[in-house]
Amino acid sequence: MQIDKIRSEQTDQLFKAILELKDLEECYKFFDDLATMSELQSLAQRLEVAHALRQKKTYDRIQNETGASTATISRVRRCVDYGSGGYNTVLDRLYPELAENDDKK
């Protein structure tokens, strides 16, 4: 499992710091200091790809809408389908109407 590979005191400190952020403005300020624009855009793109996959969009459409490579889309798909559940937890909270639709299937 990937989680065991990233688990450390430093990672705990990072995640605790993120959990302390109060609003979007604090997030913008923290991540502006923490990450490069490219790193942040990559993370945001992966989350958008996961959202699109949950909406059952095709790889071609996702690639056109997000600019993500098919390799990135495939990697995100594996995580959505077989990963630790992180994408699904966050997307269920951001888009509860999609979670409800998934539950009805």
C-alpha positions as CSV (number, residue, x, y, z in Angstrom):
1,M,0.0,0.0,0.0
2,Q,1.3,3.5,-1.0
3,I,0.2,5.1,2.3
4,D,2.9,3.1,4.2
5,K,5.6,4.4,1.9
6,I,4.7,8.1,2.5
7,R,3.9,7.9,6.2
8,S,6.5,9.8,8.3
9,E,6.8,12.5,10.9
10,Q,7.4,15.1,8.1
11,T,4.3,14.0,6.2
12,D,2.2,14.0,9.4
13,Q,3.4,17.6,10.0
14,L,2.4,18.6,6.4
15,F,-1.0,17.1,6.7
16,K,-1.6,18.6,10.1
17,A,-0.7,22.0,8.7
18,I,-3.1,21.6,5.8
19,L,-5.9,20.6,8.3
20,E,-5.2,23.9,10.2
21,L,-6.1,26.0,7.2
22,K,-9.3,27.9,7.7
23,D,-10.5,29.0,4.3
24,L,-9.6,29.2,0.6
25,E,-7.5,32.4,1.1
26,E,-5.3,30.6,3.7
27,C,-5.0,27.7,1.3
28,Y,-3.9,29.9,-1.5
29,K,-1.3,31.6,0.7
30,F,0.1,28.4,2.1
31,F,0.3,26.5,-1.2
32,D,1.8,29.6,-2.9
33,D,4.7,29.4,-0.4
34,L,4.8,25.6,-0.3
35,A,4.6,24.5,-4.0
36,T,5.6,25.6,-7.4
37,M,2.8,26.7,-9.8
38,S,3.5,23.6,-11.9
39,E,3.2,21.2,-8.8
40,L,-0.1,22.9,-7.8
41,Q,-1.5,22.7,-11.3
42,S,-0.6,19.0,-11.5
43,L,-2.4,18.3,-8.3
44,A,-5.4,20.3,-9.3
45,Q,-5.5,18.6,-12.7
46,R,-5.4,15.1,-11.1
47,L,-8.4,16.0,-8.9
48,E,-10.3,17.3,-11.9
49,V,-9.5,14.1,-13.8
50,A,-10.8,12.0,-10.9
51,H,-14.0,14.1,-10.9
52,A,-14.4,13.6,-14.7
53,L,-13.8,9.9,-14.3
54,R,-16.5,9.7,-11.7
55,Q,-18.8,11.5,-14.1
56,K,-18.1,8.6,-16.6
57,K,-16.5,10.9,-19.1
58,T,-14.3,9.3,-21.8
59,Y,-10.5,9.5,-21.8
60,D,-10.7,11.7,-25.0
61,R,-13.1,14.1,-23.4
62,I,-11.1,14.3,-20.2
63,Q,-7.9,14.9,-22.1
64,N,-9.5,17.7,-24.1
65,E,-11.1,19.3,-21.0
66,T,-8.1,19.0,-18.6
67,G,-5.0,18.7,-20.8
68,A,-4.0,15.6,-18.9
69,S,-2.1,12.9,-20.7
70,T,-3.6,9.4,-21.1
71,A,-0.9,8.2,-18.7
72,T,-2.1,10.6,-16.0
73,I,-5.7,9.7,-16.7
74,S,-4.9,6.0,-16.4
75,R,-3.0,6.5,-13.2
76,V,-5.8,8.5,-11.6
77,R,-8.3,5.8,-12.8
78,R,-6.3,3.1,-11.0
79,C,-6.4,5.2,-7.8
80,V,-10.1,6.0,-8.1
81,D,-10.9,2.3,-8.7
82,Y,-8.3,0.5,-6.6
83,G,-6.5,3.1,-4.4
84,S,-6.8,4.0,-0.8
85,G,-10.2,5.8,-1.3
86,G,-8.8,9.3,-0.9
87,Y,-10.2,10.7,-4.2
88,N,-13.6,9.2,-3.5
89,T,-13.8,10.6,0.0
90,V,-13.0,14.1,-1.2
91,L,-15.2,13.9,-4.3
92,D,-18.1,12.5,-2.3
93,R,-17.8,15.6,0.0
94,L,-17.3,18.1,-2.8
95,Y,-20.1,16.6,-5.0
96,P,-22.6,14.8,-2.8
97,E,-25.1,14.6,-5.6
98,L,-22.6,12.3,-7.5
99,A,-22.1,10.2,-4.4
100,E,-25.8,9.7,-4.2
101,N,-26.0,8.6,-7.8
102,D,-23.2,6.1,-7.2
103,D,-25.0,4.7,-4.2
104,K,-28.2,4.1,-6.3
105,K,-26.4,1.8,-8.7
